[in-house]
Amino acid sequence: MQDAKLFKDYTMQEVLDEFDSIESFEFPGHAIQSGEITRKQIDLYRRMGVETPTSLQQA
């Protein structure tokens, strides 16, 4: 978070809360699927240098 200068805009708890709202769904015989992701979450992933999971769809 320091490298991405996120502490200027967010607390650690705010970032964790933002990612905590991403839901995942598990169906027997299928891979785990993640729910929709917001533009804010996409921005946080990018700023932290993390690739957005491919199963996430933009809201």
PDB file of N, CA, C, O and CB in Angstrom:
ATOM      1  N   MET A   1       0.826  -1.195   0.000  1.00  0.00           N
ATOM      2  CA  MET A   1       0.000   0.000   0.000  1.00  0.00           C
ATOM      3  C   MET A   1       0.865   1.251   0.000  1.00  0.00           C
ATOM      4  O   MET A   1       0.492   2.264  -0.591  1.00  0.00           O
ATOM      5  CB  MET A   1      -0.937   0.002   1.204  1.00  0.00           C
ATOM      6  N   GLN A   2       2.013   1.186   0.657  1.00  0.00           N
ATOM      7  CA  GLN A   2       2.886   2.361   0.654  1.00  0.00           C
ATOM      8  C   GLN A   2       3.451   2.610  -0.734  1.00  0.00           C
ATOM      9  O   GLN A   2       3.480   3.750  -1.196  1.00  0.00           O
ATOM     10  CB  GLN A   2       4.026   2.189   1.662  1.00  0.00           C
ATOM     11  N   ASP A   3       3.901   1.550  -1.406  1.00  0.00           N
ATOM     12  CA  ASP A   3       4.468   1.702  -2.745  1.00  0.00           C
ATOM     13  C   ASP A   3       3.456   2.296  -3.718  1.00  0.00           C
ATOM     14  O   ASP A   3       3.817   3.087  -4.590  1.00  0.00           O
ATOM     15  CB  ASP A   3       4.960   0.355  -3.266  1.00  0.00           C
ATOM     16  N   ALA A   4       2.193   1.916  -3.569  1.00  0.00           N
ATOM     17  CA  ALA A   4       1.138   2.408  -4.456  1.00  0.00           C
ATOM     18  C   ALA A   4       0.571   3.742  -3.980  1.00  0.00           C
ATOM     19  O   ALA A   4      -0.329   4.301  -4.607  1.00  0.00           O
ATOM     20  CB  ALA A   4       0.019   1.381  -4.558  1.00  0.00           C
ATOM     21  N   LYS A   5       1.106   4.253  -2.859  1.00  0.00           N
ATOM     22  CA  LYS A   5       0.645   5.518  -2.267  1.00  0.00           C
ATOM     23  C   LYS A   5      -0.855   5.499  -1.938  1.00  0.00           C
ATOM     24  O   LYS A   5      -1.548   6.508  -2.074  1.00  0.00           O
ATOM     25  CB  LYS A   5       0.946   6.675  -3.221  1.00  0.00           C
ATOM     26  N   LEU A   6      -1.330   4.344  -1.510  1.00  0.00           N
ATOM     27  CA  LEU A   6      -2.742   4.212  -1.163  1.00  0.00           C
ATOM     28  C   LEU A   6      -3.068   4.827   0.189  1.00  0.00           C
ATOM     29  O   LEU A   6      -4.212   5.213   0.430  1.00  0.00           O
ATOM     30  CB  LEU A   6      -3.139   2.758  -1.165  1.00  0.00           C
ATOM     31  N   PHE A   7      -2.083   4.924   1.072  1.00  0.00           N
ATOM     32  CA  PHE A   7      -2.345   5.497   2.393  1.00  0.00           C
ATOM     33  C   PHE A   7      -2.744   6.967   2.305  1.00  0.00           C
ATOM     34  O   PHE A   7      -3.317   7.514   3.246  1.00  0.00           O
ATOM     35  CB  PHE A   7      -1.118   5.349   3.282  1.00  0.00           C
ATOM     36  N   LYS A   8      -2.441   7.602   1.178  1.00  0.00           N
ATOM     37  CA  LYS A   8      -2.852   8.992   0.971  1.00  0.00           C
ATOM     38  C   LYS A   8      -4.376   9.090   0.858  1.00  0.00           C
ATOM     39  O   LYS A   8      -4.973  10.083   1.275  1.00  0.00           O
ATOM     40  CB  LYS A   8      -2.183   9.570  -0.297  1.00  0.00           C
ATOM     41  N   ASP A   9      -4.998   8.050   0.291  1.00  0.00           N
ATOM     42  CA  ASP A   9      -6.436   8.073   0.021  1.00  0.00           C
ATOM     43  C   ASP A   9      -7.257   7.111   0.880  1.00  0.00           C
ATOM     44  O   ASP A   9      -8.460   7.307   1.050  1.00  0.00           O
ATOM     45  CB  ASP A   9      -6.670   7.758  -1.414  1.00  0.00           C
ATOM     46  N   TYR A  10      -6.614   6.071   1.424  1.00  0.00           N
ATOM     47  CA  TYR A  10      -7.350   5.021   2.131  1.00  0.00           C
ATOM     48  C   TYR A  10      -6.618   4.598   3.395  1.00  0.00           C
ATOM     49  O   TYR A  10      -5.396   4.710   3.492  1.00  0.00           O
ATOM     50  CB  TYR A  10      -7.565   3.810   1.220  1.00  0.00           C
ATOM     51  N   THR A  11      -7.395   4.108   4.367  1.00  0.00           N
ATOM     52  CA  THR A  11      -6.801   3.406   5.500  1.00  0.00           C
ATOM     53  C   THR A  11      -6.728   1.926   5.119  1.00  0.00           C
ATOM     54  O   THR A  11      -7.373   1.495   4.163  1.00  0.00           O
ATOM     55  CB  THR A  11      -7.636   3.627   6.833  1.00  0.00           C
ATOM     56  N   MET A  12      -5.953   1.165   5.858  1.00  0.00           N
ATOM     57  CA  MET A  12      -5.870  -0.273   5.610  1.00  0.00           C
ATOM     58  C   MET A  12      -7.254  -0.901   5.722  1.00  0.00           C
ATOM     59  O   MET A  12      -7.619  -1.752   4.912  1.00  0.00           O
ATOM     60  CB  MET A  12      -4.891  -0.945   6.600  1.00  0.00           C
ATOM     61  N   GLN A  13      -8.025  -0.482   6.723  1.00  0.00           N
ATOM     62  CA  GLN A  13      -9.358  -1.050   6.927  1.00  0.00           C
ATOM     63  C   GLN A  13     -10.280  -0.746   5.754  1.00  0.00           C
ATOM     64  O   GLN A  13     -11.082  -1.597   5.368  1.00  0.00           O
ATOM     65  CB  GLN A  13      -9.969  -0.516   8.219  1.00  0.00           C
ATOM     66  N   GLU A  14     -10.183   0.444   5.181  1.00  0.00           N
ATOM     67  CA  GLU A  14     -11.025   0.793   4.032  1.00  0.00           C
ATOM     68  C   GLU A  14     -10.724  -0.096   2.829  1.00  0.00           C
ATOM     69  O   GLU A  14     -11.637  -0.519   2.120  1.00  0.00           O
ATOM     70  CB  GLU A  14     -10.827   2.263   3.655  1.00  0.00           C
ATOM     71  N   VAL A  15      -9.450  -0.376   2.602  1.00  0.00           N
ATOM     72  CA  VAL A  15      -9.079  -1.255   1.483  1.00  0.00           C
ATOM     73  C   VAL A  15      -9.587  -2.671   1.747  1.00  0.00           C
ATOM     74  O   VAL A  15     -10.152  -3.306   0.856  1.00  0.00           O
ATOM     75  CB  VAL A  15      -7.534  -1.263   1.273  1.00  0.00           C
ATOM     76  N   LEU A  16      -9.389  -3.164   2.962  1.00  0.00           N
ATOM     77  CA  LEU A  16      -9.873  -4.504   3.297  1.00  0.00           C
ATOM     78  C   LEU A  16     -11.387  -4.593   3.168  1.00  0.00           C
ATOM     79  O   LEU A  16     -11.906  -5.581   2.649  1.00  0.00           O
ATOM     80  CB  LEU A  16      -9.448  -4.884   4.713  1.00  0.00           C
ATOM     81  N   ASP A  17     -12.096  -3.577   3.632  1.00  0.00           N
ATOM     82  CA  ASP A  17     -13.556  -3.557   3.521  1.00  0.00           C
ATOM     83  C   ASP A  17     -13.996  -3.559   2.062  1.00  0.00           C
ATOM     84  O   ASP A  17     -14.972  -4.219   1.706  1.00  0.00           O
ATOM     85  CB  ASP A  17     -14.131  -2.330   4.240  1.00  0.00           C
ATOM     86  N   GLU A  18     -13.280  -2.827   1.224  1.00  0.00           N
ATOM     87  CA  GLU A  18     -13.620  -2.753  -0.199  1.00  0.00           C
ATOM     88  C   GLU A  18     -13.497  -4.129  -0.856  1.00  0.00           C
ATOM     89  O   GLU A  18     -14.366  -4.528  -1.631  1.00  0.00           O
ATOM     90  CB  GLU A  18     -12.712  -1.734  -0.919  1.00  0.00           C
ATOM     91  N   PHE A  19     -12.430  -4.847  -0.551  1.00  0.00           N
ATOM     92  CA  PHE A  19     -12.244  -6.178  -1.134  1.00  0.00           C
ATOM     93  C   PHE A  19     -13.128  -7.226  -0.467  1.00  0.00           C
ATOM     94  O   PHE A  19     -13.461  -8.235  -1.090  1.00  0.00           O
ATOM     95  CB  PHE A  19     -10.786  -6.596  -1.027  1.00  0.00           C
ATOM     96  N   ASP A  20     -13.512  -7.009   0.777  1.00  0.00           N
ATOM     97  CA  ASP A  20     -14.355  -7.959   1.497  1.00  0.00           C
ATOM     98  C   ASP A  20     -15.738  -8.076   0.866  1.00  0.00           C
ATOM     99  O   ASP A  20     -16.404  -9.100   1.018  1.00  0.00           O
ATOM    100  CB  ASP A  20     -14.484  -7.545   2.955  1.00  0.00           C
ATOM    101  N   SER A  21     -16.171  -7.047   0.167  1.00  0.00           N
ATOM    102  CA  SER A  21     -17.514  -7.063  -0.420  1.00  0.00           C
ATOM    103  C   SER A  21     -17.594  -7.880  -1.709  1.00  0.00           C
ATOM    104  O   SER A  21     -18.682  -8.044  -2.262  1.00  0.00           O
ATOM    105  CB  SER A  21     -17.964  -5.649  -0.696  1.00  0.00           C
ATOM    106  N   ILE A  22     -16.458  -8.399  -2.201  1.00  0.00           N
ATOM    107  CA  ILE A  22     -16.472  -9.253  -3.391  1.00  0.00           C
ATOM    108  C   ILE A  22     -16.925 -10.644  -2.958  1.00  0.00           C
ATOM    109  O   ILE A  22     -16.306 -11.272  -2.100  1.00  0.00           O
ATOM    110  CB  ILE A  22     -15.054  -9.303  -4.087  1.00  0.00           C
ATOM    111  N   GLU A  23     -18.010 -11.114  -3.562  1.00  0.00           N
ATOM    112  CA  GLU A  23     -18.565 -12.410  -3.202  1.00  0.00           C
ATOM    113  C   GLU A  23     -17.975 -13.513  -4.071  1.00  0.00           C
ATOM    114  O   GLU A  23     -17.535 -13.269  -5.195  1.00  0.00           O
ATOM    115  CB  GLU A  23     -20.087 -12.392  -3.331  1.00  0.00           C
ATOM    116  N   SER A  24     -17.973 -14.722  -3.539  1.00  0.00           N
ATOM    117  CA  SER A  24     -17.578 -15.879  -4.340  1.00  0.00           C
ATOM    118  C   SER A  24     -18.666 -16.937  -4.205  1.00  0.00           C
ATOM    119  O   SER A  24     -19.328 -17.050  -3.174  1.00  0.00           O
ATOM    120  CB  SER A  24     -16.181 -16.441  -3.890  1.00  0.00           C
ATOM    121  N   PHE A  25     -18.829 -17.704  -5.269  1.00  0.00           N
ATOM    122  CA  PHE A  25     -19.877 -18.710  -5.331  1.00  0.00           C
ATOM    123  C   PHE A  25     -19.248 -20.046  -5.696  1.00  0.00           C
ATOM    124  O   PHE A  25     -18.395 -20.131  -6.579  1.00  0.00           O
ATOM    125  CB  PHE A  25     -20.977 -18.313  -6.354  1.00  0.00           C
ATOM    126  N   GLU A  26     -19.686 -21.084  -5.002  1.00  0.00           N
ATOM    127  CA  GLU A  26     -19.160 -22.418  -5.270  1.00  0.00           C
ATOM    128  C   GLU A  26     -20.318 -23.332  -5.646  1.00  0.00           C
ATOM    129  O   GLU A  26     -21.289 -23.463  -4.901  1.00  0.00           O
ATOM    130  CB  GLU A  26     -18.384 -22.978  -4.037  1.00  0.00           C
ATOM    131  N   PHE A  27     -20.203 -23.959  -6.807  1.00  0.00           N
ATOM    132  CA  PHE A  27     -21.211 -24.887  -7.286  1.00  0.00           C
ATOM    133  C   PHE A  27     -20.564 -26.264  -7.413  1.00  0.00           C
ATOM    134  O   PHE A  27     -19.453 -26.374  -7.931  1.00  0.00           O
ATOM    135  CB  PHE A  27     -21.817 -24.415  -8.647  1.00  0.00           C
ATOM    136  N   PRO A  28     -21.236 -27.310  -6.952  1.00  0.00           N
ATOM    137  CA  PRO A  28     -20.652 -28.652  -7.043  1.00  0.00           C
ATOM    138  C   PRO A  28     -20.224 -28.981  -8.477  1.00  0.00           C
ATOM    139  O   PRO A  28     -20.990 -28.806  -9.424  1.00  0.00           O
ATOM    140  CB  PRO A  28     -21.655 -29.703  -6.541  1.00  0.00           C
ATOM    141  N   GLY A  29     -18.998 -29.454  -8.613  1.00  0.00           N
ATOM    142  CA  GLY A  29     -18.490 -29.845  -9.920  1.00  0.00           C
ATOM    143  C   GLY A  29     -17.980 -28.700 -10.770  1.00  0.00           C
ATOM    144  O   GLY A  29     -17.593 -28.919 -11.918  1.00  0.00           O
ATOM    145  N   HIS A  30     -17.967 -27.480 -10.241  1.00  0.00           N
ATOM    146  CA  HIS A  30     -17.504 -26.313 -10.994  1.00  0.00           C
ATOM    147  C   HIS A  30     -16.445 -25.553 -10.186  1.00  0.00           C
ATOM    148  O   HIS A  30     -16.353 -25.692  -8.967  1.00  0.00           O
ATOM    149  CB  HIS A  30     -18.696 -25.378 -11.343  1.00  0.00           C
ATOM    150  N   ALA A  31     -15.663 -24.759 -10.888  1.00  0.00           N
ATOM    151  CA  ALA A  31     -14.671 -23.914 -10.222  1.00  0.00           C
ATOM    152  C   ALA A  31     -15.381 -22.804  -9.451  1.00  0.00           C
ATOM    153  O   ALA A  31     -16.506 -22.430  -9.783  1.00  0.00           O
ATOM    154  CB  ALA A  31     -13.673 -23.313 -11.252  1.00  0.00           C
ATOM    155  N   ILE A  32     -14.729 -22.291  -8.439  1.00  0.00           N
ATOM    156  CA  ILE A  32     -15.284 -21.174  -7.671  1.00  0.00           C
ATOM    157  C   ILE A  32     -15.380 -19.957  -8.581  1.00  0.00           C
ATOM    158  O   ILE A  32     -14.433 -19.632  -9.298  1.00  0.00           O
ATOM    159  CB  ILE A  32     -14.409 -20.859  -6.411  1.00  0.00           C
ATOM    160  N   GLN A  33     -16.520 -19.292  -8.550  1.00  0.00           N
ATOM    161  CA  GLN A  33     -16.753 -18.092  -9.340  1.00  0.00           C
ATOM    162  C   GLN A  33     -16.856 -16.896  -8.399  1.00  0.00           C
ATOM    163  O   GLN A  33     -17.451 -16.988  -7.325  1.00  0.00           O
ATOM    164  CB  GLN A  33     -18.037 -18.233 -10.208  1.00  0.00           C
ATOM    165  N   SER A  34     -16.282 -15.794  -8.806  1.00  0.00           N
ATOM    166  CA  SER A  34     -16.379 -14.566  -8.022  1.00  0.00           C
ATOM    167  C   SER A  34     -17.491 -13.701  -8.577  1.00  0.00           C
ATOM    168  O   SER A  34     -17.803 -13.758  -9.767  1.00  0.00           O
ATOM    169  CB  SER A  34     -15.041 -13.796  -8.023  1.00  0.00           C
ATOM    170  N   GLY A  35     -18.086 -12.900  -7.710  1.00  0.00           N
ATOM    171  CA  GLY A  35     -19.155 -12.006  -8.124  1.00  0.00           C
ATOM    172  C   GLY A  35     -18.622 -10.787  -8.855  1.00  0.00           C
ATOM    173  O   GLY A  35     -17.455 -10.735  -9.243  1.00  0.00           O
ATOM    174  N   GLU A  36     -19.487  -9.821  -9.032  1.00  0.00           N
ATOM    175  CA  GLU A  36     -19.119  -8.601  -9.751  1.00  0.00           C
ATOM    176  C   GLU A  36     -18.096  -7.791  -8.967  1.00  0.00           C
ATOM    177  O   GLU A  36     -17.984  -7.903  -7.746  1.00  0.00           O
ATOM    178  CB  GLU A  36     -20.359  -7.749 -10.030  1.00  0.00           C
ATOM    179  N   ILE A  37     -17.364  -6.981  -9.698  1.00  0.00           N
ATOM    180  CA  ILE A  37     -16.360  -6.111  -9.093  1.00  0.00           C
ATOM    181  C   ILE A  37     -16.653  -4.676  -9.518  1.00  0.00           C
ATOM    182  O   ILE A  37     -17.038  -4.428 -10.661  1.00  0.00           O
ATOM    183  CB  ILE A  37     -14.910  -6.538  -9.507  1.00  0.00           C
ATOM    184  N   THR A  38     -16.473  -3.746  -8.606  1.00  0.00           N
ATOM    185  CA  THR A  38     -16.758  -2.340  -8.907  1.00  0.00           C
ATOM    186  C   THR A  38     -15.549  -1.672  -9.555  1.00  0.00           C
ATOM    187  O   THR A  38     -14.438  -2.202  -9.522  1.00  0.00           O
ATOM    188  CB  THR A  38     -17.159  -1.583  -7.626  1.00  0.00           C
ATOM    189  N   ARG A  39     -15.779  -0.523 -10.133  1.00  0.00           N
ATOM    190  CA  ARG A  39     -14.679   0.245 -10.734  1.00  0.00           C
ATOM    191  C   ARG A  39     -13.640   0.627  -9.670  1.00  0.00           C
ATOM    192  O   ARG A  39     -12.438   0.638  -9.937  1.00  0.00           O
ATOM    193  CB  ARG A  39     -15.227   1.520 -11.430  1.00  0.00           C
ATOM    194  N   LYS A  40     -14.121   0.938  -8.472  1.00  0.00           N
ATOM    195  CA  LYS A  40     -13.221   1.291  -7.372  1.00  0.00           C
ATOM    196  C   LYS A  40     -12.319   0.103  -7.019  1.00  0.00           C
ATOM    197  O   LYS A  40     -11.126   0.281  -6.773  1.00  0.00           O
ATOM    198  CB  LYS A  40     -14.030   1.741  -6.130  1.00  0.00           C
ATOM    199  N   GLN A  41     -12.888  -1.104  -6.995  1.00  0.00           N
ATOM    200  CA  GLN A  41     -12.101  -2.291  -6.703  1.00  0.00           C
ATOM    201  C   GLN A  41     -11.079  -2.550  -7.811  1.00  0.00           C
ATOM    202  O   GLN A  41      -9.938  -2.915  -7.525  1.00  0.00           O
ATOM    203  CB  GLN A  41     -13.016  -3.506  -6.527  1.00  0.00           C
ATOM    204  N   ILE A  42     -11.476  -2.365  -9.067  1.00  0.00           N
ATOM    205  CA  ILE A  42     -10.547  -2.518 -10.191  1.00  0.00           C
ATOM    206  C   ILE A  42      -9.394  -1.541 -10.035  1.00  0.00           C
ATOM    207  O   ILE A  42      -8.235  -1.905 -10.234  1.00  0.00           O
ATOM    208  CB  ILE A  42     -11.269  -2.293 -11.545  1.00  0.00           C
ATOM    209  N   ASP A  43      -9.710  -0.300  -9.679  1.00  0.00           N
ATOM    210  CA  ASP A  43      -8.670   0.716  -9.488  1.00  0.00           C
ATOM    211  C   ASP A  43      -7.708   0.310  -8.372  1.00  0.00           C
ATOM    212  O   ASP A  43      -6.494   0.464  -8.513  1.00  0.00           O
ATOM    213  CB  ASP A  43      -9.305   2.082  -9.167  1.00  0.00           C
ATOM    214  N   LEU A  44      -8.238  -0.204  -7.272  1.00  0.00           N
ATOM    215  CA  LEU A  44      -7.382  -0.638  -6.163  1.00  0.00           C
ATOM    216  C   LEU A  44      -6.485  -1.799  -6.581  1.00  0.00           C
ATOM    217  O   LEU A  44      -5.298  -1.813  -6.254  1.00  0.00           O
ATOM    218  CB  LEU A  44      -8.237  -1.046  -4.953  1.00  0.00           C
ATOM    219  N   TYR A  45      -7.038  -2.768  -7.298  1.00  0.00           N
ATOM    220  CA  TYR A  45      -6.215  -3.881  -7.808  1.00  0.00           C
ATOM    221  C   TYR A  45      -5.068  -3.340  -8.650  1.00  0.00           C
ATOM    222  O   TYR A  45      -3.914  -3.721  -8.453  1.00  0.00           O
ATOM    223  CB  TYR A  45      -7.076  -4.869  -8.645  1.00  0.00           C
ATOM    224  N   ARG A  46      -5.381  -2.459  -9.582  1.00  0.00           N
ATOM    225  CA  ARG A  46      -4.360  -1.916 -10.487  1.00  0.00           C
ATOM    226  C   ARG A  46      -3.301  -1.124  -9.735  1.00  0.00           C
ATOM    227  O   ARG A  46      -2.107  -1.275  -9.995  1.00  0.00           O
ATOM    228  CB  ARG A  46      -5.008  -1.031 -11.544  1.00  0.00           C
ATOM    229  N   ARG A  47      -3.730  -0.282  -8.807  1.00  0.00           N
ATOM    230  CA  ARG A  47      -2.782   0.542  -8.053  1.00  0.00           C
ATOM    231  C   ARG A  47      -1.857  -0.302  -7.196  1.00  0.00           C
ATOM    232  O   ARG A  47      -0.724   0.094  -6.921  1.00  0.00           O
ATOM    233  CB  ARG A  47      -3.525   1.534  -7.176  1.00  0.00           C
ATOM    234  N   MET A  48      -2.337  -1.472  -6.771  1.00  0.00           N
ATOM    235  CA  MET A  48      -1.509  -2.360  -5.962  1.00  0.00           C
ATOM    236  C   MET A  48      -0.683  -3.304  -6.830  1.00  0.00           C
ATOM    237  O   MET A  48       0.103  -4.097  -6.311  1.00  0.00           O
ATOM    238  CB  MET A  48      -2.381  -3.162  -5.004  1.00  0.00           C
ATOM    239  N   GLY A  49      -0.856  -3.224  -8.149  1.00  0.00           N
ATOM    240  CA  GLY A  49      -0.077  -4.071  -9.046  1.00  0.00           C
ATOM    241  C   GLY A  49      -0.548  -5.511  -9.084  1.00  0.00           C
ATOM    242  O   GLY A  49       0.226  -6.422  -9.378  1.00  0.00           O
ATOM    243  N   VAL A  50      -1.828  -5.709  -8.783  1.00  0.00           N
ATOM    244  CA  VAL A  50      -2.401  -7.054  -8.764  1.00  0.00           C
ATOM    245  C   VAL A  50      -3.339  -7.196  -9.957  1.00  0.00           C
ATOM    246  O   VAL A  50      -4.160  -6.318 -10.224  1.00  0.00           O
ATOM    247  CB  VAL A  50      -3.155  -7.333  -7.419  1.00  0.00           C
ATOM    248  N   GLU A  51      -3.210  -8.305 -10.666  1.00  0.00           N
ATOM    249  CA  GLU A  51      -4.087  -8.552 -11.808  1.00  0.00           C
ATOM    250  C   GLU A  51      -5.489  -8.875 -11.304  1.00  0.00           C
ATOM    251  O   GLU A  51      -5.657  -9.672 -10.382  1.00  0.00           O
ATOM    252  CB  GLU A  51      -3.539  -9.709 -12.692  1.00  0.00           C
ATOM    253  N   THR A  52      -6.489  -8.254 -11.912  1.00  0.00           N
ATOM    254  CA  THR A  52      -7.877  -8.508 -11.534  1.00  0.00           C
ATOM    255  C   THR A  52      -8.233  -9.941 -11.905  1.00  0.00           C
ATOM    256  O   THR A  52      -7.966 -10.366 -13.029  1.00  0.00           O
ATOM    257  CB  THR A  52      -8.842  -7.499 -12.224  1.00  0.00           C
ATOM    258  N   PRO A  53      -8.834 -10.700 -10.981  1.00  0.00           N
ATOM    259  CA  PRO A  53      -9.219 -12.077 -11.311  1.00  0.00           C
ATOM    260  C   PRO A  53     -10.101 -12.120 -12.560  1.00  0.00           C
ATOM    261  O   PRO A  53     -10.992 -11.286 -12.725  1.00  0.00           O
ATOM    262  CB  PRO A  53      -9.955 -12.725 -10.126  1.00  0.00           C
ATOM    263  N   THR A  54      -9.849 -13.094 -13.436  1.00  0.00           N
ATOM    264  CA  THR A  54     -10.571 -13.164 -14.710  1.00  0.00           C
ATOM    265  C   THR A  54     -12.038 -13.507 -14.545  1.00  0.00           C
ATOM    266  O   THR A  54     -12.838 -13.201 -15.430  1.00  0.00           O
ATOM    267  CB  THR A  54      -9.926 -14.177 -15.607  1.00  0.00           C
ATOM    268  N   SER A  55     -12.416 -14.133 -13.437  1.00  0.00           N
ATOM    269  CA  SER A  55     -13.813 -14.504 -13.260  1.00  0.00           C
ATOM    270  C   SER A  55     -14.670 -13.343 -12.776  1.00  0.00           C
ATOM    271  O   SER A  55     -15.888 -13.476 -12.655  1.00  0.00           O
ATOM    272  CB  SER A  55     -13.919 -15.647 -12.291  1.00  0.00           C
ATOM    273  N   LEU A  56     -14.040 -12.206 -12.499  1.00  0.00           N
ATOM    274  CA  LEU A  56     -14.795 -11.054 -12.017  1.00  0.00           C
ATOM    275  C   LEU A  56     -15.323 -10.247 -13.188  1.00  0.00           C
ATOM    276  O   LEU A  56     -14.626 -10.028 -14.178  1.00  0.00           O
ATOM    277  CB  LEU A  56     -13.926 -10.173 -11.110  1.00  0.00           C
ATOM    278  N   GLN A  57     -16.559  -9.811 -13.058  1.00  0.00           N
ATOM    279  CA  GLN A  57     -17.171  -9.004 -14.099  1.00  0.00           C
ATOM    280  C   GLN A  57     -17.406  -7.612 -13.556  1.00  0.00           C
ATOM    281  O   GLN A  57     -17.803  -7.442 -12.403  1.00  0.00           O
ATOM    282  CB  GLN A  57     -18.492  -9.634 -14.597  1.00  0.00           C
ATOM    283  N   GLN A  58     -17.162  -6.625 -14.383  1.00  0.00           N
ATOM    284  CA  GLN A  58     -17.330  -5.239 -13.949  1.00  0.00           C
ATOM    285  C   GLN A  58     -18.797  -4.923 -13.740  1.00  0.00           C
ATOM    286  O   GLN A  58     -19.638  -5.297 -14.557  1.00  0.00           O
ATOM    287  CB  GLN A  58     -16.720  -4.271 -14.969  1.00  0.00           C
ATOM    288  N   ALA A  59     -19.109  -4.234 -12.646  1.00  0.00           N
ATOM    289  CA  ALA A  59     -20.486  -3.831 -12.332  1.00  0.00           C
ATOM    290  C   ALA A  59     -20.857  -2.585 -13.090  1.00  0.00           C
ATOM    291  O   ALA A  59     -21.977  -2.092 -12.956  1.00  0.00           O
ATOM    292  CB  ALA A  59     -20.661  -3.600 -10.831  1.00  0.00           C
TER     293      ALA A  59
END
